[in-house]
Amino acid sequence: MNTPVVLQVAATPTGPALVLRPWSLAEAAALAEVFQDAELRRWTSHTVKDGADGTRWVRSQQQSWAAGDRFSFAVLEAQSGDLRGRLLANVVLKERAPGKPAAEVGYWTAAHARGRGVAPRAVEALTGWAFDTFRADGLERLELLHQVDNQASCRVAQKSRYDFQRVLPAAPPLFPRAGHLHVRRTSP
């Protein structure tokens, strides 16, 4: 995937316009700041303690884009004509492989962006992009997983039109608690 991908999402009465684009090193410091939030760290499997960690994490995301198996987008508050707005969230398409019918969607939202409809709109934009980009390569469904006690993520899945499928058993150490599996299928 050599063409830079930029997705734009219109503002709503309660939420800002969004720009989704691959992560750049310019966001490393903002990423470290966002990860100071204990609630975010509670639900994510990685931590970013400082700017150096942020730089390593962004470089890892860039390498995954180049490999074509993980596509992580910084979600920014749109500024008129500028692609460097305030960091609001991350959305990611994971475990993508040619011919594989399923991939996983993940996301997190910065504390200052919660409750503004950022996550569902970003997940919806990622979902549309994923199906448009990879349907011809065999992508038929996207899976969204979250811990059973993460009610906010369950609401995001529902708002993003991902249907609840089943409860998944805990799988320590990566998944210490049971989870929910939500699925969205491509339209014919």
DOMI-302867 format. One record per residue (C-alpha): residue number from 1; z, x, y; residue in three letters. Coordinates in Angstrom, 2 decimals. Each point is the difference from the previous one (the first is absolute). Layout:
! residues N
[NUM, [Z, X, Y], ALA]
...
//
This chain:
! residues 188
[1, [0.00, 0.00, 0.00], MET]
[2, [-1.29, 2.13, 2.88], ASN]
[3, [-0.40, -2.63, 2.71], THR]
[4, [3.15, -0.45, 2.10], PRO]
[5, [1.48, -3.42, -0.63], VAL]
[6, [1.53, -1.94, 2.88], VAL]
[7, [1.07, -3.60, -0.47], LEU]
[8, [0.89, -2.21, 2.94], GLN]
[9, [2.14, -3.13, -0.11], VAL]
[10, [0.17, -2.44, 2.90], ALA]
[11, [3.26, -0.77, 1.77], ALA]
[12, [1.87, -3.21, -0.75], THR]
[13, [2.32, -1.98, 2.27], PRO]
[14, [2.97, 1.89, -1.51], THR]
[15, [-1.55, 3.33, -0.99], GLY]
[16, [-2.05, 2.79, 1.54], PRO]
[17, [-3.57, 0.92, -0.82], ALA]
[18, [-0.05, 2.62, -2.76], LEU]
[19, [-2.07, 3.06, -0.80], VAL]
[20, [0.05, 1.31, -3.56], LEU]
[21, [-1.37, 3.49, -0.55], ARG]
[22, [0.61, 2.95, -2.28], PRO]
[23, [3.11, 1.98, 0.93], TRP]
[24, [-0.36, 2.98, 2.34], SER]
[25, [2.40, 2.86, 0.61], LEU]
[26, [0.62, -1.48, 3.45], ALA]
[27, [2.22, -2.64, -1.68], GLU]
[28, [2.30, 2.48, -1.82], ALA]
[29, [2.76, -0.12, 2.62], ALA]
[30, [-0.17, -3.80, 0.33], ALA]
[31, [0.14, -0.25, -3.79], LEU]
[32, [3.20, 2.05, -0.09], ALA]
[33, [1.48, -2.21, 2.72], GLU]
[34, [-0.88, -3.21, -1.87], VAL]
[35, [1.64, 1.36, -3.17], PHE]
[36, [3.37, 0.28, 1.77], GLN]
[37, [0.33, -3.71, -0.84], ASP]
[38, [2.31, -0.47, -3.01], ALA]
[39, [-1.63, -3.33, -0.89], GLU]
[40, [-3.42, 1.64, -0.32], LEU]
[41, [1.42, 2.82, -2.14], ARG]
[42, [1.68, -2.60, -2.22], ARG]
[43, [-3.34, -1.43, -1.13], TRP]
[44, [-2.26, 3.07, -0.12], THR]
[45, [-0.25, 2.64, -2.71], SER]
[46, [-0.41, 2.91, 2.43], HIS]
[47, [1.82, 1.25, 3.07], THR]
[48, [-1.15, 1.76, 3.12], VAL]
[49, [2.90, 1.89, 1.57], LYS]
[50, [-1.73, 1.85, 2.82], ASP]
[51, [-3.34, 0.96, 1.52], GLY]
[52, [-0.69, 2.59, -2.71], ALA]
[53, [0.51, -2.65, -2.71], ASP]
[54, [-2.23, -2.31, 2.03], GLY]
[55, [-2.73, 2.63, 0.15], THR]
[56, [0.20, 0.57, -3.76], ARG]
[57, [-0.12, -3.75, -0.67], TRP]
[58, [-3.02, -0.53, 2.30], VAL]
[59, [-1.84, 2.93, -1.60], ARG]
[60, [0.69, -1.51, -3.43], SER]
[61, [-1.51, -3.31, 1.17], GLN]
[62, [-3.05, 1.82, 1.36], GLN]
[63, [-0.47, 1.83, -3.33], GLN]
[64, [0.18, -3.31, -1.85], SER]
[65, [-2.69, -1.47, 2.27], TRP]
[66, [-2.18, 3.02, -0.78], ALA]
[67, [0.63, -0.46, -3.74], ALA]
[68, [-0.89, -3.69, 0.28], GLY]
[69, [2.99, -1.34, -1.93], ASP]
[70, [2.46, -1.00, 2.74], ARG]
[71, [-0.87, -1.39, 3.42], PHE]
[72, [2.93, -0.08, 2.41], SER]
[73, [-0.37, -1.49, 3.48], PHE]
[74, [2.23, 0.52, 3.01], ALA]
[75, [0.44, -3.40, 1.64], VAL]
[76, [0.15, 0.38, 3.76], LEU]
[77, [0.47, -2.38, 2.90], GLU]
[78, [-3.46, -0.16, 1.56], ALA]
[79, [-0.36, 1.47, 3.48], GLN]
[80, [-3.14, -0.87, 1.93], SER]
[81, [-2.69, 2.29, -1.40], GLY]
[82, [2.54, 2.49, -1.38], ASP]
[83, [0.63, 0.69, -3.70], LEU]
[84, [3.37, 1.69, 0.67], ARG]
[85, [2.34, -2.96, 0.55], GLY]
[86, [3.65, -0.34, -1.01], ARG]
[87, [0.65, 0.37, -3.73], LEU]
[88, [0.94, -3.34, -1.55], LEU]
[89, [-0.57, 0.26, -3.74], ALA]
[90, [-1.83, 1.50, -2.94], ASN]
[91, [-2.25, -1.77, -2.52], VAL]
[92, [-1.48, 1.68, -3.03], VAL]
[93, [-2.43, -0.66, -2.82], LEU]
[94, [1.30, 1.97, -3.00], LYS]
[95, [-1.20, 0.86, -3.48], GLU]
[96, [-3.64, -0.68, 0.78], ARG]
[97, [-2.50, 1.36, -2.51], ALA]
[98, [-3.69, -0.73, -0.56], PRO]
[99, [-0.49, -2.76, -2.56], GLY]
[100, [3.70, -0.88, -0.06], LYS]
[101, [0.40, -3.75, 0.63], PRO]
[102, [3.37, 0.23, 1.77], ALA]
[103, [1.66, 2.01, 2.76], ALA]
[104, [3.37, -0.27, 1.69], GLU]
[105, [0.81, -0.87, 3.59], VAL]
[106, [3.12, 1.34, 1.69], GLY]
[107, [1.44, -0.07, 3.50], TYR]
[108, [2.99, 0.59, 2.19], TRP]
[109, [0.80, -1.10, 3.54], THR]
[110, [1.91, 1.84, 2.74], ALA]
[111, [3.22, -1.69, 1.14], ALA]
[112, [-1.37, -0.72, 3.50], HIS]
[113, [-3.02, -1.82, -1.51], ALA]
[114, [1.76, -2.28, -2.47], ARG]
[115, [-0.18, -3.74, 0.52], GLY]
[116, [-3.21, 0.22, 2.04], ARG]
[117, [-2.50, -0.74, -2.78], GLY]
[118, [-1.15, 3.61, -0.21], VAL]
[119, [0.36, 0.48, -3.78], ALA]
[120, [-1.87, -3.15, -1.14], PRO]
[121, [-2.85, 0.60, 2.44], ARG]
[122, [-0.28, 3.68, -0.99], ALA]
[123, [0.11, -0.87, -3.72], VAL]
[124, [-2.68, -2.66, 0.56], GLU]
[125, [-2.23, 2.53, 1.81], ALA]
[126, [0.49, 2.58, -2.78], LEU]
[127, [-0.72, -2.63, -2.65], THR]
[128, [-3.29, -1.01, 1.63], GLY]
[129, [-1.02, 3.63, 0.44], TRP]
[130, [0.87, 0.87, -3.62], ALA]
[131, [-2.00, -2.88, -1.48], PHE]
[132, [-2.95, 0.62, 2.35], ASP]
[133, [0.00, 3.72, -0.76], THR]
[134, [0.74, 0.09, -3.74], PHE]
[135, [-1.13, -3.34, -1.47], ARG]
[136, [-3.37, 1.43, -1.04], ALA]
[137, [1.91, 2.82, -1.70], ASP]
[138, [1.93, -2.43, -2.20], GLY]
[139, [3.04, -0.96, 2.09], LEU]
[140, [0.99, -3.56, -0.96], GLU]
[141, [3.67, -0.29, 0.95], ARG]
[142, [2.70, 1.54, 2.13], LEU]
[143, [3.62, 0.17, -1.05], GLU]
[144, [2.95, 0.00, 2.37], LEU]
[145, [3.38, 0.97, -1.45], LEU]
[146, [3.46, -0.11, 1.55], HIS]
[147, [3.61, -0.06, -1.13], GLN]
[148, [1.31, -3.48, -0.80], VAL]
[149, [2.67, 0.26, 2.69], ASP]
[150, [-2.50, 0.85, 2.75], ASN]
[151, [-0.50, -3.50, 1.37], GLN]
[152, [-1.91, 1.21, 3.06], ALA]
[153, [-2.64, 1.61, -2.23], SER]
[154, [-0.25, -3.20, -2.01], CYS]
[155, [-0.76, -1.91, 3.24], ARG]
[156, [-2.64, 2.58, 0.96], VAL]
[157, [-1.67, -0.42, -3.41], ALA]
[158, [-0.03, -3.78, 0.38], GLN]
[159, [-1.33, 0.11, 3.57], LYS]
[160, [-2.71, 2.42, -1.17], SER]
[161, [-1.06, -2.48, -2.73], ARG]
[162, [1.18, 2.11, -2.94], TYR]
[163, [1.06, -2.33, -2.82], ASP]
[164, [3.26, 0.68, -1.81], PHE]
[165, [-0.74, 0.93, -3.62], GLN]
[166, [3.23, 1.09, -1.65], ARG]
[167, [3.24, 1.94, 0.15], VAL]
[168, [-0.34, 3.60, -1.13], LEU]
[169, [2.89, 1.75, -1.76], PRO]
[170, [1.69, 2.97, 1.64], ALA]
[171, [-1.56, 3.38, -0.86], ALA]
[172, [2.43, 2.71, 1.16], PRO]
[173, [-0.03, 2.44, 1.64], PRO]
[174, [-2.95, -1.00, 2.21], LEU]
[175, [0.67, -3.74, -0.22], PHE]
[176, [3.75, -0.39, -0.50], PRO]
[177, [-0.05, -3.79, 0.44], ARG]
[178, [-2.14, -2.82, -1.29], ALA]
[179, [-3.04, -0.84, 2.10], GLY]
[180, [-2.45, -2.73, 0.85], HIS]
[181, [-3.71, 0.30, -0.71], LEU]
[182, [-2.31, -1.89, 2.36], HIS]
[183, [-3.79, -0.03, -0.52], VAL]
[184, [-3.01, -0.81, 2.11], ARG]
[185, [-3.45, -0.27, -1.57], ARG]
[186, [-3.33, 0.58, 1.64], THR]
[187, [-2.01, -3.06, 0.93], SER]
[188, [-3.12, -0.56, -2.09], PRO]
//
